[in-house]
Each structure stands twice: as C-alpha cells, then as structure tokens.
Amino acid sequence: MAVETRAFWLTEPGRGEIRDVELPERGPGDVLVRTRYSAVSAGTESLVFRGGVPRNQHEVMRAPFQEGNFPGPVKYGYLNVGVVEQGPAELVGRDVFCLYPHQTAYVVPADAVVPVPESVPAARAVLAGTVETAVNALWDAAPMIGDRIAVVGAGMVGCCVARLLARMPGTRVCLVDVDQTRAEIAASLGVRFASPEAAEGDCDLVIHASASEAGLARSLELLAPEGVVVELSWYGDRVVRLPLGERFHSQRLTIRSSQVGTVSPARARYGYAQRLALALDLLADDGFDALISGSTPFDELPAFLARLAANEVSALCQRIDYETSN
C-alpha cells in the first residue's frame, strides 16, 4: 500500500513549498522511517535557498538522497532523525540518523541509517552530520596536545570543532567571531571567545569556518611560523582574494582544505558509516546542546528558510519538529 508523506522542495531560488509525495514500495532490504526531527544547516542551506551553488559544483554538492537539480526545483537536506516503523527486526522502533532531506517519512536502504545510541537524545542527534564534518576536519588538521588553536567562525561547524578541541588536554582554544553574542555559546562549549581584532595570535593551527574572505585573511594573520590553516568554508560561487604576499612565504604558512565528502586519508581505515557512528557516539556530550538555536514546526519551514536566507533571523542549528506534522 502506498504511503502518503510530505516533503520540503525548493521550487526556485528564494521560494520553497511543502509538497505531498508518495513513497516507493519498501523492498526487503529497506526501512520505512517516520521523521521526528530534521535540522537546517544555516550556511549551506541558505546558500542553496538563494541559488548560490556554482554550476560546475552541481554534482559535487548533491546530498545523498537529493531529488531534482540545482538551482531548483530541488529537495535538499541532510540532517534527519526518525524512528524505524518497518524493516529489519533489530531496527524497528529504533531512533536512527539519516542523511535525508526534510520530509515527514521516507524509504531508504537499511544500511543508509545509523542507530542513535541510547545515551544520545533524538533531538540532539540531528547534529550528527555536522559533528561528522568536525571529526573529519580534525583528522585532516591533526592537532597535538599543547597546541595553540583558533577556530575562526562560530557557526555550526566551527562550534562543533571547538567543542571537540575543548576536550583535548593542554590545548589553548579560542572561538573567533564578529558576532559578540557567540561569546555565551563559546563559554558553554568550554572555550575562550574573541573578536577577530582581539584574537590572540601565534597559533600552531587555525580552523577557518566563517565562509568569509576577511575571516580567511585573519586566520593567516593568527598563525605562528610554519602554522597551518585548515579551510572548512564553502564559498559557493564567490571568488575569494587572499594576502599571499606579506608573511605567507617568509613564515612558510600553509592552507589546507578539508571536506566531509571524502574520509580523511589520515583515517582511511574508516568507512562513511563508521565515521558517522563515531559522531553519534560523541553526541553523548550534552555540551553540544548549546548549538541548537531553537525549533520550528515542519509546516513553517518554507517561511523560516526565506527569513534565514534574507538574514532576518540568526541561527546555528535550527531544529525542525515533526510531531504535529505527520
């Protein structure tokens, strides 16, 4: 019997809607998941909503269960927690995380979902995809005990990185952002906070996640000789200028890219599912609750995304609630 469900679609840049859709029949290796929560990754989803994905990155930027194509119509998203209603006996009734768009229910292969540990609340588990990005970034960055580290950009990814680094012995970690209201979040994450102008330099490592030209330039300025900037930002179709004169060559500075689409070569023995399972285990830490900015009912998602893309609201991770929408 066909199952009716509803999904958020970006119909064209700047305009979205919730559509009725029909789920495919569940195969023997599939699960039917009823969504409890999804989440909006503010930076990436605002860029998608505005139509800012460059043409030559349309395939690279595809989410695992995306339908349609950029710039639209497209069904996009990748932070989803739900309960398995049908499937293998060991999964039925379990909360699971899946890299699925905003939709009230969905059918996917059973190996596309990862059970949420009992120690992790389902409402916090929506952060798993972002913590996974932070894990991969730190594998690429290879911080060491005693390092002086700045995380430039107190968005969702930057805050996840800062929280993981805060648990590393002997490190000096500072979260850097132009938004002074992020100071309270930094305190909740267990790290120091500074404006870009006041940030302390002489850093062994800088993680850059502000998605701004000025932020990347300041990241280079904060480095000690032989220091490394790990670049996590996604700039979409923007061109970024960098001060690669000055001290860049004389102090042998390095800029290294990191992107969650590939498991870091430093941990090649991990598969994607293992990396995601690790991220979920790390979310037993209630310090990550500081990243949930608020919640929005699923029915109000189109209006919320429009306000977010227009910079009318500020959010780290906005949780989308489905309890009254199924």
DAMO-V813909 format. One record per helix or strand of 2 or more residues. SS is the DSSP state (H for helix, E for strand). FROM is the first residue (numbers start at 1). TO is the last residue. If there is no record, write none. Layout:
ss={SS SS}
from={FROM FROM}
to={TO TO}
This chain:
ss={E E E H H E E E E E H E H H E H E H E E H E E H H H E H E}
from={4 15 30 42 55 67 74 80 95 105 110 113 122 128 148 156 172 182 192 203 213 223 254 265 272 286 292 298 317}
to={12 22 41 50 57 68 75 86 98 109 112 115 125 141 152 166 176 189 194 208 221 231 257 267 282 291 297 309 321}
